[in-house]
Amino acid sequence: MSDAVTRAAALLKEHRDSIDRLDAVLIYTLAERFAQTQAVGKLKAEHDLPPSDPAREATQIARLERLAEESGLDPEFAKKFLTFVIAEVIRHHEQFQK
């Protein structure tokens, strides 16, 4: 194996190790986020509040789109991602309402 290929393999491993660490951060961050939204869902159910808050959701989506733009991430991807997460949160909140 040439030196260039060996260096490329080492760099590839470094990148993949970094991706693996970031994936773990994402999962633990999502778990913490859902723990917080579960608490919100329980509070809403206890006080007979609706599981969805469209104004809050729109504000959060716009906020994430701005953050995505600032960080160089595709804002449309950020919007799709948060929309998916919000849908899951609402599903959990609806379960508390039952």
C-alpha positions in Angstrom: 0.0 0.0 0.0 1.4 3.4 -0.9 2.0 6.2 1.6 -0.8 8.2 0.0 -3.3 5.4 0.4 -2.2 4.8 4.0 -2.6 8.5 4.8 -6.0 8.6 3.1 -7.1 5.5 5.1 -6.0 7.2 8.3 -7.8 10.4 7.4 -10.9 8.4 6.5 -10.8 6.7 9.9 -10.5 10.0 11.6 -13.5 11.4 9.8 -15.5 8.3 10.5 -14.6 8.4 14.2 -15.7 12.0 14.3 -19.0 11.1 12.5 -19.6 8.3 15.0 -19.0 10.7 18.0 -21.4 13.3 16.4 -24.0 10.6 15.8 -23.8 9.7 19.5 -24.2 13.4 20.4 -27.3 13.7 18.2 -28.9 10.6 19.7 -28.3 11.7 23.3 -29.4 15.3 22.4 -32.6 14.0 20.9 -33.2 11.8 23.9 -32.9 14.8 26.2 -35.1 16.8 23.9 -37.8 14.2 24.0 -37.5 13.9 27.8 -38.3 17.6 27.9 -41.2 17.4 25.5 -42.6 14.4 27.4 -42.7 16.7 30.5 -44.5 19.3 28.4 -46.9 16.7 27.2 -47.8 15.6 30.7 -48.2 19.2 31.8 -50.5 19.9 28.9 -52.6 16.8 29.6 -52.9 17.7 33.3 -54.2 21.1 32.4 -56.3 20.1 29.4 -54.2 22.0 26.9 -54.1 21.0 23.3 -51.2 18.7 22.3 -50.2 20.9 19.4 -49.2 24.6 19.5 -49.1 25.7 15.8 -47.8 29.2 16.6 -44.9 27.8 18.7 -44.2 25.2 16.0 -44.0 27.9 13.3 -41.7 30.0 15.4 -39.4 27.1 16.1 -39.3 26.1 12.4 -38.4 29.6 11.4 -35.7 29.8 14.2 -34.2 26.5 13.0 -34.2 27.6 9.4 -32.2 30.8 10.5 -29.8 28.7 12.5 -29.3 26.3 9.6 -28.6 29.2 7.3 -26.1 30.7 9.7 -24.3 27.4 10.1 -24.2 26.5 6.5 -26.8 23.7 6.7 -29.6 23.5 4.2 -32.6 25.4 5.8 -35.0 23.1 3.9 -33.4 20.1 5.5 -33.6 21.7 8.9 -37.3 22.5 8.3 -38.0 18.9 7.3 -36.1 17.5 10.3 -37.9 19.7 12.8 -41.2 19.1 11.2 -40.6 15.3 11.6 -39.5 15.8 15.3 -42.6 18.0 16.0 -44.9 15.4 14.5 -43.4 12.8 16.8 -43.7 15.1 19.8 -47.4 15.8 19.0 -48.0 12.0 18.7 -46.5 11.6 22.2 -48.6 14.5 23.6 -51.8 12.9 22.1 -51.1 9.7 23.9 -51.0 11.6 27.2 -54.4 13.1 26.4 -56.0 9.6 26.3 
